[in-house]
Amino acid sequence: MHGRAVRTARAYDNHFVSVITVKDRKVAHWRDYLDPVAVFRAVGRPTKEH
């Protein structure tokens, strides 16, 4: 995913994975995992790295 933070106008790239559980041919559960540090950097929020 590519985006730009509205408040800071910083561009960011983020990778994510979706884990989907299907039961009886229907989506029973859906979870998304992403890199929150990429978002924090884009919005100017400090992380433990900095």
C-alpha distance matrix in Angstrom:
0.0 3.8 6.6 10.3 12.6 15.4 18.2 17.7 15.8 14.0 10.8 8.3 5.8 5.2 6.2 7.9 10.8 12.7 16.5 18.6 22.4 24.3 28.0 30.4 27.7 26.0 22.9 24.7 21.9 18.1 16.3 12.7 12.4 9.9 10.8 12.6 13.9 10.9 11.1 14.9 14.9 13.1 15.7 18.5 19.4 21.3 20.7 23.4 22.4 23.6
3.8 0.0 3.7 7.2 10.2 13.0 15.8 14.9 12.6 10.9 7.5 5.9 4.6 6.4 8.8 11.2 14.4 16.4 20.2 22.2 26.0 28.0 31.6 34.0 31.2 29.4 26.3 28.1 25.3 21.5 19.6 16.0 15.4 12.4 12.4 13.6 14.1 10.5 10.7 14.2 13.5 11.2 13.9 16.7 18.3 20.3 20.3 23.2 22.0 22.6
6.6 3.7 0.0 3.8 6.7 9.3 12.2 11.7 9.4 8.4 5.7 5.4 6.5 8.3 11.4 13.3 16.6 18.3 22.0 23.9 27.7 29.7 33.2 35.5 32.9 30.7 27.6 29.2 26.3 22.5 20.6 17.0 16.6 13.5 13.3 13.4 14.0 10.5 9.5 12.8 12.3 9.1 11.3 14.4 16.3 18.9 19.4 22.7 21.8 21.9
10.3 7.2 3.8 0.0 3.8 6.2 8.9 8.1 5.7 5.4 4.2 6.0 8.7 10.8 14.4 16.3 19.8 21.5 25.1 27.1 30.7 32.8 36.3 38.7 36.2 33.8 30.6 32.0 29.0 25.3 23.2 19.7 19.1 15.8 15.0 14.3 14.3 11.0 9.5 11.9 11.0 7.4 9.0 12.0 14.4 17.3 18.5 22.1 21.3 20.7
12.6 10.2 6.7 3.8 0.0 3.8 5.7 5.6 5.0 5.4 6.5 7.6 10.8 12.1 15.7 17.3 20.7 22.2 25.6 27.6 31.1 33.4 36.7 39.3 37.0 34.4 31.0 32.0 28.9 25.4 23.0 19.7 19.0 15.8 14.8 13.1 13.1 10.6 8.1 9.7 9.5 5.8 5.9 9.2 11.5 14.8 16.4 20.1 19.9 19.0
15.4 13.0 9.3 6.2 3.8 0.0 3.8 5.8 5.3 7.8 9.4 11.3 14.3 15.6 19.1 20.3 23.6 24.7 28.1 29.7 33.1 35.2 38.3 40.7 38.5 35.6 32.4 33.5 30.5 27.1 25.1 22.1 21.7 18.8 18.2 16.2 16.5 14.3 11.4 12.6 12.7 9.2 8.0 11.1 13.5 17.0 19.2 22.9 23.0 21.8
18.2 15.8 12.2 8.9 5.7 3.8 0.0 3.8 5.9 8.3 11.0 12.8 16.3 17.5 21.1 22.3 25.7 26.9 30.1 32.0 35.3 37.7 40.7 43.3 41.2 38.3 34.9 35.6 32.5 29.2 26.9 23.9 23.2 20.3 19.1 16.6 16.4 14.8 11.9 11.9 11.9 9.0 6.7 8.9 11.4 14.9 17.6 21.3 21.6 19.9
17.7 14.9 11.7 8.1 5.6 5.8 3.8 0.0 3.8 5.3 8.8 11.0 14.7 16.5 20.2 22.1 25.7 27.4 30.7 32.9 36.3 38.8 42.0 44.7 42.5 39.8 36.4 37.2 34.0 30.5 27.9 24.7 23.5 20.2 18.4 16.2 15.2 13.3 11.3 11.0 9.9 7.0 5.8 7.1 10.4 13.4 16.1 19.8 19.5 17.6
15.8 12.6 9.4 5.7 5.0 5.3 5.9 3.8 0.0 3.8 6.5 9.5 13.1 15.5 19.2 21.3 24.9 26.7 30.2 32.3 35.9 38.1 41.4 43.9 41.5 39.0 35.7 36.9 33.8 30.2 27.9 24.5 23.5 20.1 18.7 17.2 16.4 13.7 12.0 12.9 11.3 7.9 8.2 10.1 13.4 16.3 18.5 22.1 21.4 19.8
14.0 10.9 8.4 5.4 5.4 7.8 8.3 5.3 3.8 0.0 3.8 6.5 10.3 12.8 16.6 19.1 22.8 24.9 28.4 30.8 34.5 36.9 40.3 43.0 40.6 38.3 34.9 36.0 32.8 29.1 26.5 22.9 21.5 17.9 16.0 14.8 13.5 10.6 9.8 10.7 8.4 5.2 7.2 8.6 11.9 14.2 16.0 19.4 18.3 17.0
10.8 7.5 5.7 4.2 6.5 9.4 11.0 8.8 6.5 3.8 0.0 3.8 7.1 10.2 13.8 16.5 20.2 22.5 26.1 28.5 32.2 34.5 38.0 40.6 38.1 35.9 32.7 34.0 30.9 27.2 24.7 21.0 19.7 16.1 14.5 14.2 13.2 9.7 9.6 11.6 9.5 6.5 9.4 11.3 14.1 16.2 17.2 20.5 19.0 18.4
8.3 5.9 5.4 6.0 7.6 11.3 12.8 11.0 9.5 6.5 3.8 0.0 3.8 6.5 10.2 13.0 16.7 19.2 22.8 25.4 29.1 31.5 35.1 37.8 35.4 33.3 30.0 31.2 28.0 24.2 21.6 17.8 16.2 12.6 10.9 11.1 10.3 6.5 7.1 9.8 8.1 6.0 9.5 11.4 13.3 15.1 15.3 18.4 17.0 17.1
5.8 4.6 6.5 8.7 10.8 14.3 16.3 14.7 13.1 10.3 7.1 3.8 0.0 3.8 6.9 10.1 13.7 16.5 20.1 22.7 26.4 28.9 32.5 35.2 32.8 31.0 27.7 29.1 25.9 22.2 19.6 15.8 14.2 10.6 9.4 10.9 10.6 6.9 8.5 11.6 10.5 9.2 12.6 14.6 15.8 17.2 16.7 19.3 17.8 18.6
5.2 6.4 8.3 10.8 12.1 15.6 17.5 16.5 15.5 12.8 10.2 6.5 3.8 0.0 3.8 6.6 10.3 13.1 16.5 19.4 23.0 25.6 29.2 32.1 29.9 28.0 24.6 25.7 22.5 18.8 16.0 12.2 10.4 6.9 6.3 8.4 9.1 6.2 7.7 11.0 11.0 10.4 13.2 15.3 15.8 17.1 15.9 18.4 17.3 18.8
6.2 8.8 11.4 14.4 15.7 19.1 21.1 20.2 19.2 16.6 13.8 10.2 6.9 3.8 0.0 3.8 7.1 10.4 13.6 16.6 20.2 22.9 26.5 29.4 27.2 25.7 22.4 23.5 20.4 16.7 14.1 10.5 8.6 6.0 6.5 9.8 11.0 9.0 10.7 13.9 14.2 14.0 16.7 18.7 18.7 19.7 18.0 19.9 18.9 21.0
7.9 11.2 13.3 16.3 17.3 20.3 22.3 22.1 21.3 19.1 16.5 13.0 10.1 6.6 3.8 0.0 3.8 6.8 10.0 13.1 16.6 19.4 23.0 26.0 23.9 22.3 18.9 19.8 16.6 13.0 10.4 6.9 5.4 4.3 6.9 9.9 12.2 11.1 11.9 15.0 16.2 16.1 18.1 20.4 19.9 21.0 19.2 21.0 20.6 22.8
10.8 14.4 16.6 19.8 20.7 23.6 25.7 25.7 24.9 22.8 20.2 16.7 13.7 10.3 7.1 3.8 0.0 3.8 6.6 9.7 13.2 16.0 19.6 22.6 20.7 19.3 16.0 16.9 13.9 10.6 8.3 5.8 5.4 6.7 9.8 12.8 15.3 14.6 15.4 18.3 19.8 19.7 21.6 23.9 23.1 24.2 22.0 23.5 23.3 25.9
12.7 16.4 18.3 21.5 22.2 24.7 26.9 27.4 26.7 24.9 22.5 19.2 16.5 13.1 10.4 6.8 3.8 0.0 3.8 6.3 9.9 12.6 16.2 19.2 17.3 15.6 12.3 13.2 10.4 7.0 5.6 4.4 6.4 8.9 12.5 14.8 17.8 17.3 17.4 20.4 22.2 21.9 23.3 26.0 25.0 26.4 24.4 26.0 26.2 28.6
16.5 20.2 22.0 25.1 25.6 28.1 30.1 30.7 30.2 28.4 26.1 22.8 20.1 16.5 13.6 10.0 6.6 3.8 0.0 3.8 6.8 9.9 13.3 16.6 15.3 13.9 10.6 10.9 8.1 5.8 5.2 6.4 8.2 11.5 14.9 17.1 20.2 20.3 20.4 23.0 25.1 25.1 26.4 28.8 27.5 28.6 26.4 27.6 28.0 30.8
18.6 22.2 23.9 27.1 27.6 29.7 32.0 32.9 32.3 30.8 28.5 25.4 22.7 19.4 16.6 13.1 9.7 6.3 3.8 0.0 3.8 6.4 9.9 13.0 11.6 10.1 6.9 7.7 5.8 4.6 6.5 8.7 11.4 14.6 18.3 20.2 23.5 23.3 23.1 25.9 28.1 27.8 28.8 31.6 30.3 31.7 29.7 31.0 31.6 34.2
22.4 26.0 27.7 30.7 31.1 33.1 35.3 36.3 35.9 34.5 32.2 29.1 26.4 23.0 20.2 16.6 13.2 9.9 6.8 3.8 0.0 3.8 6.6 10.1 9.6 8.4 6.0 5.5 5.1 6.4 8.9 11.9 14.4 17.9 21.4 23.2 26.5 26.7 26.5 29.0 31.4 31.2 32.1 34.8 33.3 34.6 32.4 33.5 34.3 37.0
24.3 28.0 29.7 32.8 33.4 35.2 37.7 38.8 38.1 36.9 34.5 31.5 28.9 25.6 22.9 19.4 16.0 12.6 9.9 6.4 3.8 0.0 3.8 6.7 5.9 5.3 4.5 5.3 7.1 8.9 12.1 14.9 17.7 21.0 24.7 26.5 29.8 29.7 29.4 32.1 34.4 34.0 34.9 37.7 36.4 37.9 35.9 37.1 37.8 40.5
28.0 31.6 33.2 36.3 36.7 38.3 40.7 42.0 41.4 40.3 38.0 35.1 32.5 29.2 26.5 23.0 19.6 16.2 13.3 9.9 6.6 3.8 0.0 3.8 5.3 5.4 6.4 5.8 8.9 11.7 14.9 18.1 20.9 24.3 27.9 29.5 33.0 33.1 32.6 35.2 37.7 37.3 38.0 40.8 39.4 40.8 38.7 39.9 40.8 43.5
30.4 34.0 35.5 38.7 39.3 40.7 43.3 44.7 43.9 43.0 40.6 37.8 35.2 32.1 29.4 26.0 22.6 19.2 16.6 13.0 10.1 6.7 3.8 0.0 3.8 5.5 8.3 8.7 12.1 14.8 18.2 21.3 24.2 27.6 31.2 32.9 36.3 36.2 35.7 38.4 40.8 40.2 40.9 43.9 42.6 44.2 42.2 43.5 44.4 47.0
27.7 31.2 32.9 36.2 37.0 38.5 41.2 42.5 41.5 40.6 38.1 35.4 32.8 29.9 27.2 23.9 20.7 17.3 15.3 11.6 9.6 5.9 5.3 3.8 0.0 3.8 6.9 8.9 11.9 13.7 17.2 19.8 22.9 26.0 29.7 31.5 34.9 34.4 33.9 36.8 39.1 38.2 39.1 42.2 41.2 42.9 41.1 42.5 43.2 45.7
26.0 29.4 30.7 33.8 34.4 35.6 38.3 39.8 39.0 38.3 35.9 33.3 31.0 28.0 25.7 22.3 19.3 15.6 13.9 10.1 8.4 5.3 5.4 5.5 3.8 0.0 3.8 6.0 9.1 11.0 14.7 17.4 20.8 23.9 27.6 29.1 32.6 32.2 31.4 34.2 36.7 35.8 36.4 39.5 38.4 40.3 38.7 40.3 41.1 43.5
22.9 26.3 27.6 30.6 31.0 32.4 34.9 36.4 35.7 34.9 32.7 30.0 27.7 24.6 22.4 18.9 16.0 12.3 10.6 6.9 6.0 4.5 6.4 8.3 6.9 3.8 0.0 3.8 5.8 7.2 11.0 13.7 17.1 20.2 24.0 25.3 28.9 28.6 27.7 30.5 33.0 32.2 32.8 35.8 34.7 36.5 34.9 36.5 37.4 39.7
24.7 28.1 29.2 32.0 32.0 33.5 35.6 37.2 36.9 36.0 34.0 31.2 29.1 25.7 23.5 19.8 16.9 13.2 10.9 7.7 5.5 5.3 5.8 8.7 8.9 6.0 3.8 0.0 3.8 7.1 10.5 13.9 17.1 20.5 24.1 25.2 28.8 29.1 28.1 30.6 33.3 32.8 33.2 36.0 34.5 36.2 34.4 35.8 37.0 39.4
21.9 25.3 26.3 29.0 28.9 30.5 32.5 34.0 33.8 32.8 30.9 28.0 25.9 22.5 20.4 16.6 13.9 10.4 8.1 5.8 5.1 7.1 8.9 12.1 11.9 9.1 5.8 3.8 0.0 3.8 6.8 10.4 13.4 16.9 20.5 21.5 25.1 25.5 24.6 26.9 29.7 29.4 29.7 32.5 30.8 32.4 30.6 31.9 33.2 35.6
18.1 21.5 22.5 25.3 25.4 27.1 29.2 30.5 30.2 29.1 27.2 24.2 22.2 18.8 16.7 13.0 10.6 7.0 5.8 4.6 6.4 8.9 11.7 14.8 13.7 11.0 7.2 7.1 3.8 0.0 3.8 6.9 10.2 13.5 17.2 18.3 21.9 22.0 21.1 23.7 26.3 25.9 26.4 29.2 27.8 29.5 27.7 29.3 30.3 32.6
16.3 19.6 20.6 23.2 23.0 25.1 26.9 27.9 27.9 26.5 24.7 21.6 19.6 16.0 14.1 10.4 8.3 5.6 5.2 6.5 8.9 12.1 14.9 18.2 17.2 14.7 11.0 10.5 6.8 3.8 0.0 3.8 6.7 10.1 13.7 14.8 18.3 18.7 18.0 20.3 23.0 22.9 23.5 26.1 24.5 25.9 24.0 25.5 26.6 29.0
12.7 16.0 17.0 19.7 19.7 22.1 23.9 24.7 24.5 22.9 21.0 17.8 15.8 12.2 10.5 6.9 5.8 4.4 6.4 8.7 11.9 14.9 18.1 21.3 19.8 17.4 13.7 13.9 10.4 6.9 3.8 0.0 3.8 6.6 10.3 11.7 15.2 15.2 14.6 17.2 19.6 19.4 20.3 22.9 21.6 23.1 21.4 23.1 23.8 26.1
12.4 15.4 16.6 19.1 19.0 21.7 23.2 23.5 23.5 21.5 19.7 16.2 14.2 10.4 8.6 5.4 5.4 6.4 8.2 11.4 14.4 17.7 20.9 24.2 22.9 20.8 17.1 17.1 13.4 10.2 6.7 3.8 0.0 3.8 7.1 9.0 12.2 12.6 12.7 15.0 17.2 17.6 18.7 20.9 19.4 20.5 18.3 19.8 20.3 22.8
9.9 12.4 13.5 15.8 15.8 18.8 20.3 20.2 20.1 17.9 16.1 12.6 10.6 6.9 6.0 4.3 6.7 8.9 11.5 14.6 17.9 21.0 24.3 27.6 26.0 23.9 20.2 20.5 16.9 13.5 10.1 6.6 3.8 0.0 3.8 6.1 9.0 8.8 9.2 11.8 13.6 14.0 15.5 17.6 16.5 17.6 15.7 17.5 17.7 19.9
10.8 12.4 13.3 15.0 14.8 18.2 19.1 18.4 18.7 16.0 14.5 10.9 9.4 6.3 6.5 6.9 9.8 12.5 14.9 18.3 21.4 24.7 27.9 31.2 29.7 27.6 24.0 24.1 20.5 17.2 13.7 10.3 7.1 3.8 0.0 3.8 5.5 5.8 7.3 9.2 10.6 11.7 13.5 15.0 13.8 14.5 12.3 14.2 14.0 16.2
12.6 13.6 13.4 14.3 13.1 16.2 16.6 16.2 17.2 14.8 14.2 11.1 10.9 8.4 9.8 9.9 12.8 14.8 17.1 20.2 23.2 26.5 29.5 32.9 31.5 29.1 25.3 25.2 21.5 18.3 14.8 11.7 9.0 6.1 3.8 0.0 3.8 5.4 5.2 6.2 8.7 10.0 10.8 12.3 10.6 11.6 9.9 12.3 12.9 14.6
13.9 14.1 14.0 14.3 13.1 16.5 16.4 15.2 16.4 13.5 13.2 10.3 10.6 9.1 11.0 12.2 15.3 17.8 20.2 23.5 26.5 29.8 33.0 36.3 34.9 32.6 28.9 28.8 25.1 21.9 18.3 15.2 12.2 9.0 5.5 3.8 0.0 3.8 5.3 4.9 6.1 8.6 9.9 10.3 8.9 9.0 7.1 9.5 9.4 11.0
10.9 10.5 10.5 11.0 10.6 14.3 14.8 13.3 13.7 10.6 9.7 6.5 6.9 6.2 9.0 11.1 14.6 17.3 20.3 23.3 26.7 29.7 33.1 36.2 34.4 32.2 28.6 29.1 25.5 22.0 18.7 15.2 12.6 8.8 5.8 5.4 3.8 0.0 3.8 5.5 5.3 6.3 8.9 10.0 10.0 10.9 9.9 12.7 11.8 12.9
11.1 10.7 9.5 9.5 8.1 11.4 11.9 11.3 12.0 9.8 9.6 7.1 8.5 7.7 10.7 11.9 15.4 17.4 20.4 23.1 26.5 29.4 32.6 35.7 33.9 31.4 27.7 28.1 24.6 21.1 18.0 14.6 12.7 9.2 7.3 5.2 5.3 3.8 0.0 3.8 5.4 5.1 6.3 8.6 8.5 10.6 10.5 13.8 13.8 14.3
14.9 14.2 12.8 11.9 9.7 12.6 11.9 11.0 12.9 10.7 11.6 9.8 11.6 11.0 13.9 15.0 18.3 20.4 23.0 25.9 29.0 32.1 35.2 38.4 36.8 34.2 30.5 30.6 26.9 23.7 20.3 17.2 15.0 11.8 9.2 6.2 4.9 5.5 3.8 0.0 3.8 5.5 5.3 6.1 4.9 6.8 7.2 10.8 11.3 11.3
14.9 13.5 12.3 11.0 9.5 12.7 11.9 9.9 11.3 8.4 9.5 8.1 10.5 11.0 14.2 16.2 19.8 22.2 25.1 28.1 31.4 34.4 37.7 40.8 39.1 36.7 33.0 33.3 29.7 26.3 23.0 19.6 17.2 13.6 10.6 8.7 6.1 5.3 5.4 3.8 0.0 3.8 5.5 5.1 5.9 7.0 7.7 11.2 10.4 9.9
13.1 11.2 9.1 7.4 5.8 9.2 9.0 7.0 7.9 5.2 6.5 6.0 9.2 10.4 14.0 16.1 19.7 21.9 25.1 27.8 31.2 34.0 37.3 40.2 38.2 35.8 32.2 32.8 29.4 25.9 22.9 19.4 17.6 14.0 11.7 10.0 8.6 6.3 5.1 5.5 3.8 0.0 3.8 5.5 7.7 10.0 11.3 14.9 14.2 13.5
15.7 13.9 11.3 9.0 5.9 8.0 6.7 5.8 8.2 7.2 9.4 9.5 12.6 13.2 16.7 18.1 21.6 23.3 26.4 28.8 32.1 34.9 38.0 40.9 39.1 36.4 32.8 33.2 29.7 26.4 23.5 20.3 18.7 15.5 13.5 10.8 9.9 8.9 6.3 5.3 5.5 3.8 0.0 3.8 5.7 9.0 11.2 14.9 15.2 14.0
18.5 16.7 14.4 12.0 9.2 11.1 8.9 7.1 10.1 8.6 11.3 11.4 14.6 15.3 18.7 20.4 23.9 26.0 28.8 31.6 34.8 37.7 40.8 43.9 42.2 39.5 35.8 36.0 32.5 29.2 26.1 22.9 20.9 17.6 15.0 12.3 10.3 10.0 8.6 6.1 5.1 5.5 3.8 0.0 3.8 6.3 9.2 12.8 12.9 11.0
19.4 18.3 16.3 14.4 11.5 13.5 11.4 10.4 13.4 11.9 14.1 13.3 15.8 15.8 18.7 19.9 23.1 25.0 27.5 30.3 33.3 36.4 39.4 42.6 41.2 38.4 34.7 34.5 30.8 27.8 24.5 21.6 19.4 16.5 13.8 10.6 8.9 10.0 8.5 4.9 5.9 7.7 5.7 3.8 0.0 3.8 6.6 10.2 11.2 9.8
21.3 20.3 18.9 17.3 14.8 17.0 14.9 13.4 16.3 14.2 16.2 15.1 17.2 17.1 19.7 21.0 24.2 26.4 28.6 31.7 34.6 37.9 40.8 44.2 42.9 40.3 36.5 36.2 32.4 29.5 25.9 23.1 20.5 17.6 14.5 11.6 9.0 10.9 10.6 6.8 7.0 10.0 9.0 6.3 3.8 0.0 3.8 6.9 8.0 6.3
20.7 20.3 19.4 18.5 16.4 19.2 17.6 16.1 18.5 16.0 17.2 15.3 16.7 15.9 18.0 19.2 22.0 24.4 26.4 29.7 32.4 35.9 38.7 42.2 41.1 38.7 34.9 34.4 30.6 27.7 24.0 21.4 18.3 15.7 12.3 9.9 7.1 9.9 10.5 7.2 7.7 11.3 11.2 9.2 6.6 3.8 0.0 3.8 5.3 5.6
23.4 23.2 22.7 22.1 20.1 22.9 21.3 19.8 22.1 19.4 20.5 18.4 19.3 18.4 19.9 21.0 23.5 26.0 27.6 31.0 33.5 37.1 39.9 43.5 42.5 40.3 36.5 35.8 31.9 29.3 25.5 23.1 19.8 17.5 14.2 12.3 9.5 12.7 13.8 10.8 11.2 14.9 14.9 12.8 10.2 6.9 3.8 0.0 3.8 5.5
22.4 22.0 21.8 21.3 19.9 23.0 21.6 19.5 21.4 18.3 19.0 17.0 17.8 17.3 18.9 20.6 23.3 26.2 28.0 31.6 34.3 37.8 40.8 44.4 43.2 41.1 37.4 37.0 33.2 30.3 26.6 23.8 20.3 17.7 14.0 12.9 9.4 11.8 13.8 11.3 10.4 14.2 15.2 12.9 11.2 8.0 5.3 3.8 0.0 3.8
23.6 22.6 21.9 20.7 19.0 21.8 19.9 17.6 19.8 17.0 18.4 17.1 18.6 18.8 21.0 22.8 25.9 28.6 30.8 34.2 37.0 40.5 43.5 47.0 45.7 43.5 39.7 39.4 35.6 32.6 29.0 26.1 22.8 19.9 16.2 14.6 11.0 12.9 14.3 11.3 9.9 13.5 14.0 11.0 9.8 6.3 5.6 5.5 3.8 0.0
